[in-house]
Amino acid sequence: MSRIGRRPIPLPPKVEVHIEGQQISVKGPKGQLLRTLPPLIAVRQEDQKLLVSQVNESRPARQLHGLCRTLIANMVDGVSKGFERRLELVGVGYRASTQGNKLILNVGYSHPVEIPFPPGIQISVEGNNVIVVSGIDKELVGNTAARIRAVRPPEPYKGKGIRYLGEQIRLKAGKSGKGKK
């Protein structure tokens, strides 16, 4: 049995959970999330806790046990606190702005790159070079941040590009032997 899967999920106040068969709905102050669980996993509510268990001891059930528990815990955290990822633009002239429902990036291409906001995601720009992606669905927040980073990933020689805030880029030395014959 999974160590992670056995841990109960505490429900904070103002968070409601409805379980109908394999469908679980979590509603809180920030919004509502819905997920369909695999038939090998069962969820039940006791007091202010959710317990995730396997239907049988098959290998696929053991593989999904910890995963489903973590997905449900992320749903509970998302509707109560929310998630955010911060990205920073490093490079001369690199800047970001929002216009309506789009993020506009000027990152060294001949044209500005426009990225539309997915539903349920808020994107804001602090200064000209810090992008904040926030929302209640952890998976969607992470995927959106990864799509923004993929526009201009950090390059290994000068470190210019879009990176996660606090991400360490290992720089390469470049050409050596300058001036030798």
N, C-alpha and C positions, 0 to 999 in steps of 0.2 A: 504494500500500500504506500502511496506517495506521502512523503513527509509534508510537502506543501499542501497537498490535497486534503489532508486530515485537519489542518488548522481551520477553526471556525472564522467566518467573516463577520466582524462586529458591524451592526447597523447603527449609524449615527442618528440622533433625533431628526425629525422632519424628512426621513427617507422611507418610502414605502416600497415594498416588493410584492409583486403578484406573480404567482407561479401557476401556469396552466399547461399541464402535460410537460412538454419539452421547451415551452416558450417561457422566458423569464423577462419581466418588465420591471425596471427600477426607475422610480420617480422621486425627484428631490427638488431642492430650491433652484437649481440651475437648469433643470430640464428633465427629459425622460429618455431612457435608452431601452432598446428591445433586442433580444438575442435568442436564437434558437439553439438549444444544446443538442449534442448527439444522443441517440437513444441509449448509449452505454453509461450515461451519467445521470444521477438523480440528485435533486436539490430539495431540501426541506427547510422550513423556518421554525426555529425554536426561540421563544422569547424575542430578544433583540439580536439574534445571531442567525446566520445562514450556514447550513452544513451541506457539504458536497460529498457524495459517495458514489462508488462504482456499483453498477447493477450486478456484475459478475467479476470473476478474477481473470478474465481473458487478457491477453497482451494488449490489444487495442484499448481496452477499458483502462488498464494501468497507465498507458501512454497519455490518454486524454484527461485523467483525473486531475493532476496538478495544473494543467493548462486551463481547464474549465474553471477551476477555483480561482486562478489568477485573473481570468477574463471577467468573472463576476465581481471580484474585488475591485478591479479597475472601473467597472460600471458604477459601483457604489461610491468610489472616490470621485469619479467624474461628476456625478450629479450633486455631490455635496461640496466639493472643493474646486473641481475643474483641473485642467492640465495646461501647461504652456511650455513651448520651446522657444529659445532665443537664438537668433542667428546674427552674425556680424559680417559686414562687408569690409574687406581689407584691400585697399588699392587706391591709387590716385584717381580722383574723379568718379569713384564708384559711389552710387547713392541709390536710395529706394524711396518711393512715395506711394501713397494710396490714392486712387481716384475712383470714387463710387464703389463698385464691387470688384475692383481689380488692384493688384499689386503691380507697380511699374518699377522695373529694375534697369538702371543704367550701369552696366558692368563691363564696359570695354568693347561691346559689339557695335556695329555700325548703326544699329537700331535699338530702341528700348524694348525690353522683353516684358510682355504683359502676362500675368498669371491671374486667372479668375479665382475668387474665393469659392471653395466648396461649401454647400449648405451646412450650417452648424459650426463653421470655423470663423473666428474673428482674427484679422491680421492688422496690426498697428505698427507704425514706424516711430522709433524714438531717436531724435536727432536726424541725421541723414543716413546713418550706417548701422542701426540696430533694428532688426525685424522681430516682432513678437507674434508668434502664432499661438492662439489659445482656443480652447473648446472643451466640451465634456467627454468626447470620445478619444481616448488615448491613442488608439490605432490611427484614426483620421488625422489627429494633430501631428503625430510622428511622420506619417506618409506625406502630408502637406509640407512639412519642414524639409523632408528629404527631397521632394520635388523642387523646392526653391533652391536648395543647396546644389542640386544637379545642374542648374542653369550655368553655374561657373564654379566648379569645385576648386578648392585651394590647389595651386600648383606647387611642386616640390622645390623650386629654386628660390623664389622670392616670397612665397606664401600668400600671394595675391589670390583673391577669390571670395566665395561665400563659405563661412565656416560656422559651426555651432559655437556659441559663446563659451569660452573656456577650453575649446578643443586645441590640443597641441599638435602642430604640424611639424614633422621631422623634415628639416631642410637638407637638400643634397649640397655637396661642396661645389659642384659646377666644374668647369674646365680648370685644370691645374697646369703648371708649366708655362705660364704666360711669359713671353719674352725670351724663352729658351729656343735654341736652334737645333 
